[in-house]
Amino acid sequence: FPNLQLRVHSSRAFVFHTTTLIGAGVMLQGVAVAAWYVREYGGTNGTVLAVILLFGGAVAIAVALVSGGVRSRIRKFINENFFSLKYDYRLEWEKVIRALSLNPEQGTAERVLRTLCELLDSPGGALWIYRASWDQFLPAAKLGFTSAFVPIPEADPRINPFRDEDIAFLDLTDASREPAATDWRHDFESAWIVVPLRYRSAIVGLAVLMKTRAPKKLDWEDESFVRLVALQLGGYIVQEETAH
């Protein structure tokens, strides 16, 4: 019957734990086979070597599974290969175009900041645009932001994380991973993330966004999405300023 479809939904947590158990079972089975081979063909010390191999293998597997890096890679692999994307990029791109086209009376900076806030469900933020002649990121726009809005020198240590082009944003809720996050949080208590806007390899702007309306945990897809949008907005800033 072509109209009958079996729809089975599995949560990411269920798939993660199932995959972890299956993977651990396969690895333990491999260790057990290796230990049996050592016991059978390892001579007089075969049994001792087999016990050491089993114990060492079990400890190594346990350490690997507890490791945050390994668990993160497993989650990323599952999200990339077993689930549909959370973003409909066609619709998101239409939102970007519409947001940048609306309210032509607003300046470029205001439209860029509002677009970024709407896409990431942030109630507000602030935007700095880099001025080479001043060697600073100068305040350009803010939305619902009450923190001090002052220039940021290009040599400011808070900029250091973004010199790595692979960094799409700095999550200020996880200050332990990056010391600069502590400085950002100290200056902007209500901030959530800092997004560098790039044109080619240069940072042309910095956006600090306030915490989202609903709690949001950023993952690999959010990172890809933010990177893509930031590149588009960075190019838009350069294009608009060049046109004027």
DOSENU-627026 format. One record per residue (C-alpha): x, y, z; residue in one letter. Coordinates in Angstrom, 3 decimals, decimal comma. Layout:
BEGIN
((X; Y; Z); "a") ...
This chain:
BEGIN
((0,000; 0,000; 0,000); "f") ((1,878; 3,084; -1,189); "p") ((-0,090; 5,449; 1,061); "n") ((0,892; 3,635; 4,237); "l") ((4,069; 4,928; 5,832); "q") ((5,725; 3,851; 9,024); "l") ((7,064; 6,897; 10,818); "r") ((9,400; 6,186; 13,713); "v") ((10,879; 9,050; 15,693); "h") ((13,963; 8,640; 17,833); "s") ((15,370; 11,409; 19,969); "s") ((18,987; 12,457; 19,604); "r") ((19,646; 11,333; 23,203); "a") ((18,269; 7,850; 22,484); "f") ((20,342; 7,463; 19,329); "v") ((23,448; 8,785; 21,111); "f") ((23,204; 6,344; 24,012); "h") ((22,298; 3,451; 21,732); "t") ((25,224; 4,184; 19,438); "t") ((27,545; 4,506; 22,427); "t") ((26,445; 1,144; 23,866); "l") ((26,746; -0,608; 20,515); "i") ((30,157; 0,931; 19,877); "g") ((31,377; 0,007; 23,352); "a") ((30,075; -3,526; 22,889); "g") ((31,865; -3,914; 19,556); "v") ((35,124; -2,595; 21,005); "m") ((34,862; -4,828; 24,077); "l") ((34,201; -7,817; 21,846); "q") ((37,298; -6,942; 19,841); "g") ((39,353; -6,709; 23,021); "v") ((37,960; -10,055; 24,196); "a") ((38,917; -11,732; 20,909); "v") ((42,407; -10,244; 21,143); "a") ((42,731; -11,446; 24,762); "a") ((41,613; -14,963; 23,784); "w") ((44,180; -15,045; 20,999); "y") ((46,939; -13,916; 23,390); "v") ((45,899; -16,510; 25,972); "r") ((45,853; -19,341; 23,455); "e") ((49,036; -18,472; 21,609); "y") ((50,964; -16,353; 24,093); "g") ((52,809; -19,227; 25,745); "g") ((53,269; -19,548; 29,487); "t") ((52,419; -15,905; 30,127); "n") ((49,418; -15,948; 27,834); "g") ((46,800; -15,885; 30,594); "t") ((48,453; -12,992; 32,418); "v") ((48,805; -11,015; 29,192); "l") ((45,180; -11,730; 28,324); "a") ((43,997; -10,368; 31,700); "v") ((46,154; -7,248; 31,312); "i") ((44,839; -6,723; 27,781); "l") ((41,227; -7,107; 28,891); "l") ((41,656; -4,754; 31,839); "f") ((43,608; -2,181; 29,843); "g") ((41,118; -2,313; 26,972); "g") ((38,133; -1,868; 29,295); "a") ((39,764; 1,112; 31,037); "v") ((40,686; 2,722; 27,691); "a") ((37,112; 2,358; 26,423); "i") ((35,675; 3,767; 29,665); "a") ((38,035; 6,770; 29,533); "v") ((37,164; 7,394; 25,887); "a") ((33,433; 7,330; 26,600); "l") ((33,771; 9,694; 29,562); "v") ((35,890; 12,119; 27,533); "s") ((33,929; 15,217; 26,612); "g") ((35,740; 15,482; 23,285); "g") ((34,816; 11,936; 22,251); "v") ((31,208; 12,349; 23,334); "r") ((31,009; 15,641; 21,436); "s") ((32,332; 14,009; 18,266); "r") ((29,819; 11,176; 18,591); "i") ((26,950; 13,652; 18,957); "r") ((28,168; 15,658; 15,996); "k") ((28,447; 12,520; 13,866); "f") ((24,902; 11,478; 14,807); "i") ((23,452; 14,936; 14,166); "n") ((25,148; 15,182; 10,789); "e") ((24,264; 11,713; 9,573); "n") ((21,028; 10,577; 11,234); "f") ((18,840; 13,657; 11,520); "f") ((17,406; 16,267; 9,232); "s") ((18,841; 19,752; 9,549); "l") ((17,173; 22,031; 12,071); "k") ((17,296; 24,974; 9,660); "y") ((15,458; 25,306; 6,392); "d") ((18,196; 27,280; 4,673); "y") ((15,952; 28,410; 1,834); "r") ((13,606; 30,098; 4,303); "l") ((16,435; 31,455; 6,438); "e") ((18,103; 33,002; 3,412); "w") ((14,812; 34,589; 2,418); "e") ((14,615; 36,087; 5,917); "k") ((18,082; 37,583; 5,487); "v") ((17,189; 39,165; 2,151); "i") ((13,876; 40,507; 3,429); "r") ((15,380; 41,917; 6,619); "a") ((18,142; 43,722; 4,750); "l") ((15,671; 45,085; 2,193); "s") ((13,081; 46,400; 4,658); "l") ((13,259; 49,767; 6,396); "n") ((15,522; 51,498; 3,866); "p") ((15,427; 54,598; 6,079); "e") ((17,558; 52,740; 8,600); "q") ((21,323; 52,707; 8,273); "g") ((23,316; 49,678; 7,160); "t") ((24,512; 48,895; 10,680); "a") ((20,992; 48,947; 12,133); "e") ((19,683; 46,593; 9,457); "r") ((22,597; 44,193; 9,886); "v") ((22,184; 44,072; 13,660); "l") ((18,418; 43,614; 13,501); "r") ((18,792; 40,843; 10,919); "t") ((21,275; 38,946; 13,066); "l") ((19,119; 39,330; 16,185); "c") ((15,991; 38,071; 14,423); "e") ((17,724; 35,066; 12,916); "l") ((19,161; 33,966; 16,262); "l") ((16,072; 34,885; 18,295); "d") ((17,950; 37,467; 20,351); "s") ((16,059; 40,456; 21,788); "p") ((18,899; 42,859; 21,080); "g") ((22,582; 43,548; 20,885); "g") ((25,272; 45,903; 19,676); "a") ((27,369; 46,210; 16,541); "l") ((30,840; 47,643; 16,006); "w") ((32,305; 48,290; 12,550); "i") ((36,046; 48,323; 11,933); "y") ((37,641; 51,572; 10,776); "r") ((41,171; 51,095; 9,478); "a") ((41,971; 54,806; 9,756); "s") ((41,216; 54,688; 13,485); "w") ((42,554; 51,147; 13,994); "d") ((39,426; 50,515; 16,055); "q") ((36,004; 48,931; 15,981); "f") ((33,684; 51,904; 16,342); "l") ((30,137; 51,734; 17,765); "p") ((27,656; 51,564; 14,893); "a") ((24,296; 50,315; 16,159); "a") ((22,583; 48,951; 19,232); "k") ((19,199; 47,449; 19,993); "l") ((17,835; 47,103; 23,518); "g") ((21,378; 47,273; 24,842); "f") ((22,191; 49,173; 28,064); "t") ((25,899; 48,421; 28,516); "s") ((28,548; 51,041; 27,757); "a") ((28,977; 51,421; 24,009); "f") ((32,561; 52,517; 23,399); "v") ((35,190; 51,853; 20,700); "p") ((37,170; 48,608; 20,823); "i") ((40,848; 48,848; 19,798); "p") ((41,940; 46,381; 17,129); "e") ((44,681; 45,160; 19,492); "a") ((42,199; 44,487; 22,316); "d") ((42,733; 40,951; 23,762); "p") ((38,999; 40,333; 23,409); "r") ((39,529; 40,218; 19,641); "i") ((42,152; 37,466; 19,810); "n") ((39,794; 34,462; 19,514); "p") ((38,456; 35,776; 16,201); "f") ((41,861; 35,890; 14,556); "r") ((41,232; 32,202; 13,945); "d") ((38,983; 32,147; 10,872); "e") ((37,421; 28,864; 12,002); "d") ((35,765; 30,619; 14,955); "i") ((32,189; 31,456; 13,959); "a") ((31,218; 32,919; 17,341); "f") ((32,289; 33,071; 20,962); "l") ((29,814; 31,524; 23,374); "d") ((29,888; 33,648; 26,515); "l") ((28,016; 31,049; 28,550); "t") ((31,089; 28,804; 28,456); "d") ((33,819; 31,103; 29,753); "a") ((36,047; 28,207; 30,825); "s") ((36,829; 27,347; 27,201); "r") ((38,128; 30,778; 26,236); "e") ((39,587; 33,354; 28,659); "p") ((38,429; 36,238; 26,441); "a") ((34,832; 35,225; 27,150); "a") ((35,303; 36,303; 30,771); "t") ((36,298; 39,811; 29,649); "d") ((33,303; 40,070; 27,317); "w") ((30,933; 38,949; 30,072); "r") ((32,483; 41,427; 32,498); "h") ((31,803; 44,313; 30,117); "d") ((28,436; 43,079; 28,829); "f") ((26,571; 41,200; 31,550); "e") ((23,495; 40,457; 29,452); "s") ((25,521; 39,201; 26,457); "a") ((25,136; 35,709; 25,057); "w") ((27,486; 35,381; 22,080); "i") ((29,944; 37,511; 20,114); "v") ((29,844; 37,109; 16,339); "v") ((32,656; 38,344; 14,059); "p") ((31,480; 39,627; 10,690); "l") ((34,063; 38,878; 8,024); "r") ((34,758; 39,965; 4,502); "y") ((37,145; 37,480; 2,958); "r") ((39,654; 36,954; 5,765); "s") ((39,283; 40,365; 7,448); "a") ((37,036; 41,130; 10,406); "i") ((34,868; 44,069; 9,373); "v") ((32,495; 44,042; 12,320); "g") ((31,703; 42,594; 15,725); "l") ((28,220; 41,880; 17,046); "a") ((27,392; 41,172; 20,675); "v") ((23,967; 39,579; 21,083); "l") ((21,869; 39,420; 24,217); "m") ((20,611; 36,150; 25,663); "k") ((17,863; 34,494; 23,670); "t") ((14,235; 34,664; 24,689); "r") ((14,227; 30,917; 25,298); "a") ((17,277; 28,924; 26,444); "p") ((19,235; 27,757; 23,427); "k") ((22,113; 25,302; 23,245); "k") ((24,330; 25,938; 20,263); "l") ((25,562; 22,968; 18,248); "d") ((27,482; 22,234; 15,047); "w") ((24,600; 23,311; 12,821); "e") ((24,210; 26,616; 14,638); "d") ((27,925; 27,166; 14,119); "e") ((27,645; 26,530; 10,381); "s") ((24,555; 28,714; 10,132); "f") ((26,071; 31,637; 12,058); "v") ((29,274; 31,448; 10,010); "r") ((27,316; 31,584; 6,756); "l") ((25,104; 34,478; 7,857); "v") ((28,052; 36,433; 9,287); "a") ((29,918; 36,159; 5,981); "l") ((26,871; 37,440; 4,121); "q") ((26,365; 40,343; 6,530); "l") ((30,051; 41,222; 6,481); "g") ((29,977; 41,367; 2,696); "g") ((26,817; 43,465; 2,847); "y") ((28,512; 46,012; 5,133); "i") ((31,488; 46,357; 2,802); "v") ((29,277; 46,579; -0,268); "q") ((27,025; 49,265; 1,212); "e") ((29,913; 51,368; 2,469); "e") ((31,729; 51,080; -0,853); "t") ((28,609; 52,165; -2,699); "a") ((28,480; 55,315; -0,613); "h") 
